[in-house]
Amino acid sequence: MKSIPDTQAPSTVRTRGATSRTRTIIFILEIGLILAILIAWLSSESIRQSKSLWILFFYNFPSQFLIAIVPHEPVFLYFSKFYSPLSVTFIAIVGTSLAEVLNYSVFKYVGDLKPVQNVHTSKIVNKLIVLFNKAPFAALLIAGFTPVPFYPFRFLVVLARYPLFKYILAIFLSRTPRFYLLALFGYTIKIPDYLLPIIFIILTIPFSFPMIKKILEKEKEYM
């Protein structure tokens, strides 16, 4: 009896290849979008001084992306001087929610790569995932509302395969009151413009210090 040739295998491989290429293109476009917004904001003084709520909306992407190398608080305080706390909160939470969808997509793409999949074999990572899975929604609510660094949870939700819908819901429920209190503070106190860059630098130091430390260590090795 003649064997029937497997005609589905090549098509399956082609489909997987096309899907992989599409995901790679989307990943590159996501990273490119964030970099373009960040470069535009850092290089243009007129953009940084603009009072348009569109600037606040787009700023949420680099300030909430991955490890968030730029803080969001000073910009929220700045816009709170000109708009009501509800307006600032609405724009902030919409932009942040969309940024977190990008975060989830980017981490999922990276997490599916073979080198990163080996992270699951780490005992420490497995313990963190097990601990997170005991009360994931509550953990996200606490981390989203309090000033603790939130970026580790962006990794955890993907490693733990936590549903995107529940993740964004937790972001919305925790970040909304946090943003409102921040906007209410800025609306009430009216922090002078000259203090906002100082606050920006102070909040940036915790993220930039490890990088600066590594650069200095490397320079010492070559000296």
C-alpha positions as CSV (number, residue, x, y, z in Angstrom):
1,M,0.0,0.0,0.0
2,K,1.5,3.4,-1.1
3,S,2.1,5.9,1.6
4,I,0.3,9.3,1.2
5,P,2.9,12.1,1.1
6,D,2.7,14.6,3.8
7,T,1.8,17.8,1.9
8,Q,0.8,19.7,5.0
9,A,4.3,19.9,6.6
10,P,5.8,22.4,4.1
11,S,2.8,24.6,4.3
12,T,2.9,24.5,8.1
13,V,6.5,25.5,8.0
14,R,5.8,28.3,5.6
15,T,2.9,29.5,7.8
16,R,5.1,29.5,10.9
17,G,7.8,31.3,9.1
18,A,5.4,34.0,7.9
19,T,4.0,34.4,11.4
20,S,7.5,34.7,12.9
21,R,8.5,37.3,10.3
22,T,5.3,39.2,11.0
23,R,5.9,39.1,14.8
24,T,9.5,40.3,14.2
25,I,8.3,43.2,12.1
26,I,5.8,44.2,14.7
27,F,8.4,44.0,17.4
28,I,10.8,46.3,15.4
29,L,8.0,48.8,14.8
30,E,7.1,48.8,18.5
31,I,10.7,49.5,19.5
32,G,11.1,52.1,16.8
33,L,7.9,53.9,17.8
34,I,9.1,54.3,21.4
35,L,12.6,55.4,20.4
36,A,11.2,58.0,18.0
37,I,8.9,59.4,20.6
38,L,11.7,59.5,23.2
39,I,14.2,61.1,20.8
40,A,11.6,63.7,19.7
41,W,10.8,64.6,23.3
42,L,14.4,64.8,24.5
43,S,15.7,66.8,21.5
44,S,12.9,69.4,21.2
45,E,12.6,72.0,23.9
46,S,9.3,73.3,22.3
47,I,7.8,69.8,22.7
48,R,8.9,69.6,26.3
49,Q,7.4,73.0,27.0
50,S,4.2,72.3,25.1
51,K,0.9,72.3,27.0
52,S,-0.9,70.1,24.5
53,L,-2.5,67.0,26.0
54,W,-1.2,65.1,22.9
55,I,2.3,65.5,24.3
56,L,1.2,64.0,27.6
57,F,-0.5,61.1,25.8
58,F,2.6,60.2,23.7
59,Y,5.0,60.8,26.6
60,N,3.2,57.9,28.4
61,F,4.8,55.4,26.0
62,P,8.5,55.9,26.7
63,S,7.8,56.7,30.4
64,Q,5.9,53.5,30.9
65,F,7.8,51.3,28.4
66,L,9.8,48.3,29.7
67,I,12.0,49.6,32.5
68,A,10.8,53.2,32.0
69,I,14.1,55.0,31.7
70,V,12.4,58.4,32.0
71,P,10.0,59.2,34.9
72,H,6.4,60.1,34.3
73,E,5.7,62.1,37.6
74,P,7.3,65.4,36.6
75,V,5.5,65.6,33.3
76,F,2.2,64.7,35.0
77,L,2.8,67.5,37.6
78,Y,3.6,69.9,34.8
79,F,0.3,69.3,32.9
80,S,-1.6,69.3,36.2
81,K,-0.9,73.0,36.5
82,F,-3.0,73.7,33.3
83,Y,-5.6,71.0,33.3
84,S,-8.0,69.5,35.8
85,P,-6.9,66.3,37.6
86,L,-9.6,64.3,35.8
87,S,-8.3,65.4,32.4
88,V,-4.7,64.6,33.2
89,T,-5.7,61.2,34.8
90,F,-7.8,60.2,31.7
91,I,-5.1,61.0,29.2
92,A,-2.5,59.4,31.4
93,I,-4.4,56.1,32.0
94,V,-5.3,55.7,28.3
95,G,-1.7,56.2,27.2
96,T,-0.4,54.0,30.0
97,S,-2.8,51.2,29.2
98,L,-1.7,51.2,25.5
99,A,1.9,51.3,26.6
100,E,1.4,48.3,28.8
101,V,-0.2,46.4,25.8
102,L,3.1,47.2,23.9
103,N,5.1,46.0,26.9
104,Y,3.2,42.7,27.0
105,S,3.7,42.2,23.3
106,V,7.4,43.0,23.4
107,F,8.1,40.7,26.4
108,K,6.0,37.9,24.9
109,Y,8.1,38.1,21.7
110,V,11.3,38.1,23.6
111,G,10.1,35.4,26.0
112,D,9.4,33.1,23.1
113,L,13.0,33.2,22.0
114,K,15.0,30.1,22.9
115,P,17.8,31.9,24.9
116,V,15.1,33.6,27.1
117,Q,13.1,30.4,27.5
118,N,16.1,29.0,29.5
119,V,15.2,31.6,32.2
120,H,12.4,29.3,33.3
121,T,15.0,26.8,34.4
122,S,16.3,29.3,37.0
123,K,15.3,28.4,40.5
124,I,15.0,32.0,41.5
125,V,12.7,32.8,38.6
126,N,10.6,29.8,39.2
127,K,10.2,30.8,42.8
128,L,9.2,34.3,41.8
129,I,6.6,33.0,39.3
130,V,5.2,30.6,42.0
131,L,5.0,33.5,44.5
132,F,3.4,35.8,41.9
133,N,0.8,33.1,40.9
134,K,-0.5,32.9,44.5
135,A,-2.2,36.3,44.2
136,P,-1.3,37.8,40.8
137,F,-4.1,40.4,40.6
138,A,-3.6,41.6,44.1
139,A,0.2,41.9,43.5
140,L,-0.4,43.9,40.4
141,L,-2.8,46.2,42.2
142,I,-0.4,46.9,45.0
143,A,2.6,47.4,42.7
144,G,0.6,49.6,40.3
145,F,-0.6,51.9,43.1
146,T,2.5,52.2,45.3
147,P,5.8,53.8,44.3
148,V,7.6,50.4,44.2
149,P,9.4,49.7,40.8
150,F,6.8,48.2,38.5
151,Y,8.9,46.9,35.7
152,P,9.7,43.5,37.3
153,F,6.0,42.7,37.1
154,R,6.0,43.4,33.4
155,F,8.4,40.4,33.1
156,L,6.4,38.2,35.5
157,V,3.0,38.5,33.8
158,V,4.5,37.2,30.6
159,L,6.7,34.5,32.3
160,A,3.7,33.4,34.3
161,R,1.5,33.5,31.2
162,Y,-1.0,35.9,32.9
163,P,-3.9,36.9,30.6
164,L,-3.5,40.3,28.9
165,F,-7.0,41.4,29.7
166,K,-6.6,40.8,33.5
167,Y,-3.2,42.6,33.4
168,I,-4.6,45.7,31.7
169,L,-7.6,45.6,34.1
170,A,-5.2,45.6,37.1
171,I,-3.2,48.5,35.5
172,F,-6.4,50.5,35.1
173,L,-7.7,49.9,38.6
174,S,-4.3,50.6,40.3
175,R,-2.9,53.3,38.1
176,T,-6.0,55.5,37.9
177,P,-6.2,56.4,41.6
178,R,-2.4,56.9,41.6
179,F,-2.4,59.2,38.7
180,Y,-5.4,61.1,40.0
181,L,-3.7,61.8,43.4
182,L,-0.5,62.8,41.5
183,A,-2.5,65.1,39.3
184,L,-4.5,66.5,42.2
185,F,-1.2,67.3,44.0
186,G,0.2,69.1,41.0
187,Y,-3.1,71.0,40.4
188,T,-3.2,72.1,44.1
189,I,0.5,72.9,44.7
190,K,1.5,74.3,41.3
191,I,5.1,73.3,41.5
192,P,7.4,75.9,39.8
193,D,8.8,74.9,36.4
194,Y,12.4,75.2,37.6
195,L,11.8,72.4,40.2
196,L,10.4,70.0,37.7
197,P,13.8,69.2,35.9
198,I,15.3,68.7,39.4
199,I,12.6,66.2,40.2
200,F,13.1,64.6,36.8
201,I,16.8,64.1,37.5
202,I,16.3,62.8,41.0
203,L,13.8,60.2,39.8
204,T,16.1,59.2,36.9
205,I,19.1,58.5,39.1
206,P,17.9,55.1,40.5
207,F,17.6,53.8,36.9
208,S,20.8,55.4,35.5
209,F,23.1,54.6,38.5
210,P,23.7,50.9,37.7
211,M,24.5,51.8,34.1
212,I,26.9,54.6,35.2
213,K,28.5,52.2,37.7
214,K,29.2,49.6,35.0
215,I,30.8,52.2,32.7
216,L,33.0,53.5,35.5
217,E,34.1,49.9,36.4
218,K,35.0,49.2,32.8
219,E,37.1,52.4,32.6
220,K,39.0,51.4,35.7
221,E,39.8,48.0,34.1
222,Y,41.3,49.6,31.1
223,M,43.3,52.2,33.2
